[in-house]
């Protein structure tokens, strides 16, 4: 597998999945429900009199009762309201949204790549390097390919997510059980995924590389020892990493996690952990 497939595309997917999974999790965290398919009239029937679905009053809406196998349309329509970015809407066209998001977040929480679940989006161009005086480093100009992802991430409405907090937990829990977690809470897995991303260091200086058989490895052992998920995020560039981490921290706090549960931003220093 070449560097473009193994690193660049997966870096994009990690952030995309976490964006949508976080947004979706506001819908899924609480409530009980049956497995009946919900249509638009049913959604309207669940709201209090005089209150519109998705209103801006800051009130939580009732949990939905939806068949997981038929949930894509409802989930897609609700999540689409969280950002007006055209790219965000394009990403939501994938199928099996809930199952793929839950599996991808579980992968990130365990430091793994979500590419097996979300292999549908890739940036243009190839992974770029610079070779000078016998040393190879990541080409900073290549970071620009990830700007659209960071910008879409930043465009997602945290307040909009919070207003719909509690909608779809039964679906997330059902999908999580299907992965082989009959008793564990997806909420805690989401926290671990958030922590995994926030622990990624911000690297402002050139990242030295060494050529392997099919890809490159980072020469600094402290960077190379990062998880797969963290290394993919790191290769999006320091500005995008900081933007993504700031928005992710904001979302985590809106979800009810505390600052004490979240790692502080870490700046890379050669030779130091």
C-alpha positions as CSV (number, residue, x, y, z in Angstrom):
1,X,0.0,0.0,0.0
2,X,1.6,3.4,-1.0
3,X,1.9,6.4,1.3
4,X,-1.1,8.1,-0.1
5,X,-3.5,5.3,0.8
6,X,-1.9,4.3,4.1
7,X,-1.3,7.8,5.6
8,X,-2.9,10.7,3.8
9,X,-6.4,9.3,3.3
10,X,-6.5,7.8,6.8
11,X,-5.6,11.1,8.4
12,X,-8.6,12.7,6.7
13,X,-10.9,10.0,7.7
14,X,-9.9,10.0,11.4
15,X,-10.9,13.6,11.7
16,X,-14.1,13.3,9.6
17,X,-15.3,10.3,11.6
18,X,-14.6,12.1,14.9
19,X,-16.4,15.2,13.7
20,X,-19.6,13.3,12.7
21,X,-19.4,10.8,15.5
22,X,-19.2,13.6,18.0
23,X,-22.0,15.5,16.4
24,X,-24.1,12.3,16.2
25,X,-23.2,11.4,19.8
26,X,-25.1,14.5,21.0
27,X,-28.1,12.8,19.5
28,X,-27.4,9.3,20.9
29,X,-26.3,9.8,24.5
30,X,-29.6,9.3,26.4
31,X,-33.1,8.0,26.3
32,X,-34.9,4.7,25.7
33,X,-36.7,3.6,22.6
34,X,-38.3,0.9,20.6
35,X,-37.0,-0.2,17.2
36,X,-39.8,1.3,15.1
37,X,-38.9,3.3,12.0
38,X,-39.6,7.0,12.6
39,X,-41.0,9.2,9.8
40,X,-41.1,13.0,9.8
41,X,-44.6,13.2,11.2
42,X,-43.4,11.0,14.1
43,X,-40.6,13.4,14.8
44,X,-43.0,16.3,14.9
45,X,-45.3,14.4,17.3
46,X,-42.5,13.9,19.8
47,X,-41.9,17.7,20.4
48,X,-43.7,19.7,23.0
49,X,-46.5,21.9,21.7
50,X,-45.3,25.1,20.2
51,X,-41.7,23.9,20.0
52,X,-40.1,23.2,16.6
53,X,-37.8,20.2,16.1
54,X,-34.2,21.5,16.1
55,X,-35.4,24.8,17.7
56,X,-32.8,27.2,19.1
57,X,-34.3,27.4,22.5
58,X,-31.4,25.2,24.0
59,X,-33.8,22.5,25.2
60,X,-33.0,18.8,24.7
61,X,-35.4,16.9,22.4
62,X,-36.9,13.5,23.2
63,X,-34.9,10.4,22.3
64,X,-35.9,8.9,19.0
65,X,-37.1,5.3,18.4
66,X,-35.6,4.1,15.1
67,X,-34.7,0.8,13.6
68,X,-30.9,0.7,13.3
69,X,-31.2,-0.9,9.9
70,X,-33.4,2.0,8.7
71,X,-31.8,4.9,10.5
72,X,-29.6,6.5,7.8
73,X,-32.2,8.9,6.4
74,X,-33.2,10.3,9.8
75,X,-29.6,10.5,11.1
76,X,-28.4,12.1,7.9
77,X,-31.2,14.7,8.0
78,X,-30.5,15.7,11.6
79,X,-26.7,15.8,11.4
80,X,-26.8,17.7,8.1
81,X,-28.2,20.7,10.1
82,X,-25.0,21.0,12.1
83,X,-22.9,22.5,9.3
84,X,-23.7,24.4,6.1
85,X,-20.5,23.4,4.5
86,X,-21.2,21.5,1.2
87,X,-18.3,19.1,1.9
88,X,-20.0,18.0,5.1
89,X,-23.2,17.2,3.3
90,X,-21.2,15.2,0.7
91,X,-19.6,13.1,3.4
92,X,-22.9,12.2,4.9
93,X,-24.0,10.3,1.7
94,X,-22.3,7.2,3.0
95,X,-24.5,4.3,4.1
96,X,-24.6,2.5,7.5
97,X,-23.8,5.8,9.2
98,X,-24.3,4.6,12.8
99,X,-22.4,1.3,12.5
100,X,-19.5,2.9,10.6
101,X,-19.2,5.8,13.0
102,X,-19.3,3.6,16.1
103,X,-16.7,1.2,14.7
104,X,-14.5,4.1,13.6
105,X,-14.6,5.8,17.0
106,X,-13.8,2.5,18.7
107,X,-10.8,2.2,16.4
108,X,-9.6,5.7,17.2
109,X,-10.1,5.0,21.0
110,X,-7.8,2.1,20.6
111,X,-5.2,4.1,18.6
112,X,-6.1,2.4,15.3
113,X,-7.1,3.6,11.9
114,X,-10.8,4.0,11.0
115,X,-10.1,3.5,7.3
116,X,-11.7,0.0,7.1
117,X,-15.0,1.6,8.0
118,X,-14.7,4.9,6.1
119,X,-12.7,4.3,3.0
120,X,-14.6,6.7,0.8
121,X,-12.8,10.1,1.0
122,X,-9.3,11.1,0.0
123,X,-7.5,14.4,-0.5
124,X,-6.1,15.4,-3.9
125,X,-2.4,15.0,-4.6
126,X,0.2,12.8,-2.9
127,X,2.1,12.8,0.3
128,X,5.0,15.4,-0.1
129,X,8.5,15.3,1.2
130,X,11.6,17.5,0.9
131,X,15.1,16.1,0.6
132,X,18.0,18.4,1.4
133,X,21.6,17.7,2.5
134,X,20.8,14.1,2.8
135,X,17.8,14.5,5.1
136,X,14.1,14.0,4.2
137,X,11.4,15.9,6.0
138,X,7.6,16.4,5.5
139,X,6.9,19.1,3.0
140,X,4.8,21.8,4.8
141,X,3.0,22.7,1.5
142,X,1.3,19.3,1.7
143,X,-0.6,20.3,4.8
144,X,-2.8,22.6,2.7
145,X,-4.6,19.5,1.4
146,X,-6.2,19.0,4.8
147,X,-7.4,22.6,5.3
148,X,-10.9,21.7,4.0
149,X,-11.2,19.0,6.6
150,X,-10.1,21.3,9.5
151,X,-12.4,24.1,8.2
152,X,-15.4,21.7,8.0
153,X,-14.7,20.4,11.4
154,X,-14.6,24.0,12.8
155,X,-17.9,24.8,11.0
156,X,-19.9,22.2,13.0
157,X,-22.2,23.9,15.4
158,X,-21.4,22.9,19.0
159,X,-24.5,24.7,20.3
160,X,-26.6,22.9,17.6
161,X,-25.2,19.6,18.7
162,X,-25.9,20.4,22.4
163,X,-29.5,21.4,21.6
164,X,-30.2,17.9,20.2
165,X,-28.3,16.1,22.9
166,X,-29.9,12.8,23.9
167,X,-31.6,11.7,20.7
168,X,-30.2,8.4,19.5
169,X,-28.4,6.6,22.3
170,X,-30.3,3.3,21.8
171,X,-28.9,3.1,18.2
172,X,-25.3,3.8,19.3
173,X,-25.5,1.3,22.1
174,X,-27.0,-1.3,19.8
175,X,-24.2,-0.8,17.2
176,X,-21.7,-0.9,20.0
177,X,-23.1,-4.2,21.2
178,X,-22.8,-5.6,17.7
179,X,-19.0,-4.9,17.9
180,X,-18.8,-7.2,20.9
181,X,-19.3,-4.9,23.8
182,X,-22.5,-6.1,25.4
183,X,-22.1,-4.1,28.7
184,X,-19.8,-1.2,27.9
185,X,-20.9,2.4,27.5
186,X,-20.1,4.0,24.1
187,X,-19.9,7.3,26.0
188,X,-16.6,6.2,27.7
189,X,-15.2,4.9,24.4
190,X,-15.9,8.3,22.8
191,X,-14.0,10.0,25.7
192,X,-11.1,7.7,25.0
193,X,-11.2,8.6,21.3
194,X,-11.2,12.3,22.2
195,X,-8.3,11.9,24.6
196,X,-6.4,10.0,21.9
197,X,-6.7,12.9,19.5
198,X,-6.0,15.6,22.1
199,X,-2.8,13.8,23.2
200,X,-1.3,14.3,19.7
201,X,1.6,16.8,20.0
202,X,1.7,20.0,17.9
203,X,4.9,19.9,15.8
204,X,5.9,23.3,14.6
205,X,9.3,22.3,13.2
206,X,10.2,20.1,10.3
207,X,9.5,16.4,10.8
208,X,12.5,14.2,9.8
209,X,11.6,11.0,8.0
210,X,13.4,7.9,6.9
211,X,12.4,5.8,3.9
212,X,11.0,2.3,4.6
213,X,10.1,-0.3,2.0
214,X,6.6,1.0,1.3
215,X,6.4,4.2,3.3
216,X,8.2,6.7,5.5
217,X,8.8,6.5,9.3
218,X,9.5,9.5,11.6
219,X,13.1,9.5,12.8
220,X,12.3,10.8,16.2
221,X,11.4,7.7,18.3
222,X,9.0,9.7,20.4
223,X,6.9,10.6,17.3
224,X,7.2,7.2,15.7
225,X,5.9,5.6,18.9
226,X,2.7,7.6,18.7
227,X,-0.4,5.5,17.9
228,X,-1.5,5.1,14.2
229,X,-4.4,7.5,14.8
230,X,-2.1,10.2,16.4
231,X,0.5,9.9,13.6
232,X,-2.1,10.4,10.9
233,X,-3.4,13.5,12.7
234,X,0.1,14.9,13.2
235,X,0.7,14.7,9.4
236,X,-2.1,17.2,8.8
237,X,0.2,20.0,9.9
238,X,0.4,22.0,13.1
239,X,-2.2,24.7,12.3
240,X,-4.8,22.1,11.4
241,X,-4.0,20.0,14.4
242,X,-4.5,23.0,16.7
243,X,-7.7,24.0,15.0
244,X,-9.1,20.5,15.3
245,X,-8.0,20.0,18.9
246,X,-9.5,23.3,20.0
247,X,-12.9,22.5,18.4
248,X,-12.8,19.0,19.8
249,X,-12.1,20.2,23.3
250,X,-15.1,22.6,23.0
251,X,-17.3,19.7,21.9
252,X,-16.1,17.5,24.7
253,X,-16.9,20.1,27.3
254,X,-20.4,20.6,25.8
255,X,-20.9,16.8,26.1
256,X,-20.3,17.1,29.8
257,X,-16.8,15.9,30.1
258,X,-14.6,18.0,32.4
259,X,-11.2,19.7,31.8
260,X,-9.7,17.3,34.3
261,X,-10.6,14.4,32.0
262,X,-9.0,16.1,29.0
263,X,-5.2,16.3,28.3
264,X,-3.6,19.7,27.9
265,X,-2.3,20.6,24.5
266,X,1.3,19.3,24.1
267,X,3.9,21.0,21.9
268,X,6.6,18.8,20.4
269,X,10.1,19.1,21.8
270,X,12.8,16.8,20.2
271,X,14.0,14.1,22.5
272,X,11.4,14.8,25.2
273,X,8.2,12.8,25.8
